[in-house]
Amino acid sequence: MFLFIFLLVFVSVIWLITYLNNQNRKKQWSSVADTLGSRVIAQLERVKCETFYSGAKNGGQNFTHCHLYLTDDALVIFGYSKVLMIKQLRVPLVLTRNSSFYAFVSPYSQLIKPKKINLNSFNGDIYIEFEQPGLIRTNVEIRLKEISSDLKNRLEFLNTI
């Protein structure tokens, strides 16, 4: 009986922490989306993706689905994953060459400078690789799946970042 109560309390605490964290992230997502506003030229919801780590593996960008917002000079990735039917939201990632503008208008997002970008990787996926700064650097790879060729053509500017 004690074990059952302990497990119930443990799961409830984990759920509560995740819920409160998601409420904060929803506000951040909303702030970034509002900031982008009329600059958004294309938006894709519920894109399947994979993330891989090598290095410190701190898990900051570990997600299985994302929403993509495309502007003239940036790709914004709103990543999330589902664990036990709970959606876990991640910090938005901004790939852009205009980092000074996006650092000013969206302080809740993480600006990244990709090391490698391949818009037509294996199986037609979009492959993005970058290093996450920190005491011990983490190499992060993101593969965006099932992206239309029209959107890939709009993402050509990423190759100049």
N, C-alpha and C positions, 0 to 999 in steps of 0.2 A: 504494500500500500504506500509506504514511504517513497519507494522508487517511482511509482506512478505519479505521485504528487510532485516529486522533484523534477521529473521529466516534463510534466505539464507546466510548471513554473519556468523551467529553463527555456522551453519552446516559446512560451509567452513573452519572456524577456527578450529573446532574439527577435521575435516578431515586432515587438514594441520599438526596439532600437532601429530595426530596418524601416519601419513605418515612419518614425520621426526623421530619420535620415532622408527618406524619400520626400517627405514634405518640404524639407529644406532644398533638396535638389529640384523639386518641381518649381519652386520659386526662382531658382537659378536658371532653369531651362526657360521659364516664361520670360525672365528678364533678357536673356540672350535672344530669344525669338522676337520679342518686342523691339529690341535694339536693331535687329536685322530688318524688320518691317518691310518696307517697299523695295529694299535691295534684293530680296529673294526672287530669283528668276525661275527656279525649279525646286520642287520639294518631293521627296520620296519617303514614304512611311513604311515601317516594318521590313527593312532590308535585312536579309540573313547575312551574317558575317562570322568570321572566326578570328580569334586573337591568339598569338603565340608569344611566349616570353623566353628570353635567355638573359641570365644575369641575376639580379637581386630578386626578381619576381615579386614585386610589391603589390601587384593586382589592381592598380588604379584604373587600368583600361581593359579590364577583363569583361567582355560582353559578347553576347551571341546574336543580338539584333540591334538595329539602330535606325534612326530617322536621319535623313540627309537633307541639308539645306544648302543650295548652291546660289552664290551671288556672282557678280561679275569677276571678282578677284579672290574668292574664298570658297572652301568647302567646309561646312560645319557638320560635325558628326555628333549626334546625341545617342550615345550607346546605352544599352540596358540588357539585363539578362533576367531570367525567371528562375527562382529557386523555391521549391515547395509552394508553387502558385503565387509567389510574391515577386513582384517586379522590382528589381534593384537598379536604380538609375545611377549613371556615371557622370562625371564631369564632362561637359561638352568639349570637343577637340576642334580647333580651328587650324586648317591648313591654308596659308595665305602668304603672299609676298608683301602685303601691306600690313605688316605686323604692328606698326605704330598706331594705326587707326583702330584695329581690333583689340589691342591691349587697352586702349582708352575706353572704348564703348562697351566692351564685354569683359569686365574683370572676373566674372564667374566662370570663364572658360579657360582652357589651357592652349596656348599657342604652341604649335609644334613645327619644327623644321624637318621635313622628311629627308632621310638619307637616300632612299630609293622609292621610286614610284613606277609601277608598270600598269598601264591601263588595260592591257590585254594579256594578263598572266594566264597560267594554267587554267583550263576550263572556262576561259573568258572572264575570270575574276579580276577585280582591281586589287592590286597588291601595293600596300603602303608600309614602309619600314622607317622607324625613327628611334632615336635614343631618348629615354626618359632620364632627365638629370637627377642627380642625387649623390650621396656619398659613394655608393656603388652604382654605376650606370646599369640601366636595364634596356636591352634591345627589345623593341615591341614590333610585331608584325601584325597587320590587319589585312584580312582578305574580305572584300565586299563582293557578295555573290549576286548573280542574276540582274546585273545592271544593263539597261538598254544601250544600244550603240549610239543613239541620239544623245543620251546623257554623257556617255564616254567622250563624244566629240566636244561637248561643252566643257569637259574637264581637262582638255588639252593644256590649259594654262598651268596646270599642276606640274607639268614637266619642266617649267621654267623657274620653279621655286628653288 
